[in-house]
């Protein structure tokens, strides 16, 4: 799991934050969405299942390393991608 560098994670977090800001600003319009409802449902179902899969993986990784996962659940539910990146960096720290 030592394939993540701090530079890559910080860059990804900055890009994620900028994209979130752009999407929030662009989503302020009152126009109707061009996505059909079934595509929206399909995307939501895939996203939720991906979150479940990542949550199980995080639980397993924390259990194997003897770490507590309780402090990670709230941030994970609010912003899964940045939380996952920071979680991986925290698990990469060498134990003393």
C-alpha positions as CSV (number, residue, x, y, z in Angstrom):
1,X,0.0,0.0,0.0
2,X,3.0,2.3,-0.2
3,X,2.2,3.5,-3.7
4,X,0.7,6.8,-2.6
5,X,3.0,9.7,-2.3
6,X,2.2,12.8,-0.3
7,X,2.5,14.9,-3.4
8,X,0.0,12.9,-5.4
9,X,-2.5,12.9,-2.6
10,X,-2.3,16.6,-1.9
11,X,-2.6,17.3,-5.6
12,X,-5.7,15.0,-5.9
13,X,-7.2,16.7,-2.8
14,X,-6.7,20.2,-4.3
15,X,-8.1,19.0,-7.7
16,X,-11.1,17.5,-5.9
17,X,-11.8,20.6,-4.0
18,X,-11.6,22.8,-7.1
19,X,-13.9,20.5,-9.0
20,X,-16.4,20.5,-6.1
21,X,-16.3,24.3,-6.1
22,X,-16.9,24.4,-9.8
23,X,-19.8,21.9,-9.7
24,X,-21.4,23.8,-6.8
25,X,-21.2,27.1,-8.6
26,X,-22.4,25.6,-12.0
27,X,-25.2,23.7,-10.3
28,X,-26.9,26.9,-9.1
29,X,-29.0,27.4,-12.2
30,X,-32.7,26.8,-12.2
31,X,-32.8,24.9,-15.5
32,X,-34.0,21.3,-15.8
33,X,-31.4,18.5,-15.9
34,X,-30.7,16.9,-19.2
35,X,-30.1,13.5,-17.6
36,X,-33.0,11.0,-17.7
37,X,-34.2,9.8,-14.3
38,X,-33.1,6.2,-14.9
39,X,-29.5,7.3,-15.5
40,X,-29.6,9.4,-12.4
41,X,-30.9,6.4,-10.3
42,X,-28.3,4.1,-11.9
43,X,-25.5,6.6,-11.0
44,X,-26.7,6.9,-7.4
45,X,-27.0,3.1,-7.0
46,X,-23.4,2.7,-8.3
47,X,-22.1,5.4,-6.1
48,X,-23.7,4.0,-3.0
49,X,-22.5,0.5,-3.7
50,X,-19.0,1.9,-4.3
51,X,-19.2,3.6,-0.9
52,X,-20.2,0.4,0.7
53,X,-17.3,-1.5,-0.9
54,X,-14.8,1.2,0.1
55,X,-16.3,1.3,3.7
56,X,-15.8,-2.5,4.0
57,X,-12.2,-2.2,2.6
58,X,-11.4,0.6,5.1
59,X,-12.9,-1.5,8.0
60,X,-10.7,-4.4,6.9
61,X,-7.6,-2.4,6.6
62,X,-8.1,-0.7,10.0
63,X,-8.8,-4.1,11.6
64,X,-5.7,-5.7,10.1
65,X,-3.5,-2.8,11.4
66,X,-5.2,-2.5,14.8
67,X,-6.5,1.0,14.2
68,X,-9.9,2.5,15.2
69,X,-12.2,3.3,12.3
70,X,-14.9,5.1,14.3
71,X,-13.3,8.5,13.8
72,X,-13.3,8.0,10.0
73,X,-17.0,7.3,9.5
74,X,-18.4,10.8,9.8
75,X,-15.9,12.4,7.4
76,X,-16.3,9.4,5.1
77,X,-20.1,9.9,4.8
78,X,-19.6,13.7,4.1
79,X,-16.7,13.5,1.6
80,X,-15.7,9.9,0.8
81,X,-12.8,10.5,-1.7
82,X,-10.7,12.9,0.4
83,X,-11.4,10.8,3.5
84,X,-10.2,7.7,1.7
85,X,-7.0,9.4,0.5
86,X,-6.2,10.8,4.0
87,X,-7.0,7.4,5.5
88,X,-4.5,5.7,3.2
89,X,-1.8,8.2,4.0
90,X,-2.4,7.7,7.7
91,X,-2.2,4.0,7.4
92,X,1.1,4.4,5.4
93,X,2.9,6.1,8.3
94,X,5.5,3.8,9.6
95,X,4.8,2.6,13.1
96,X,7.4,3.3,15.7
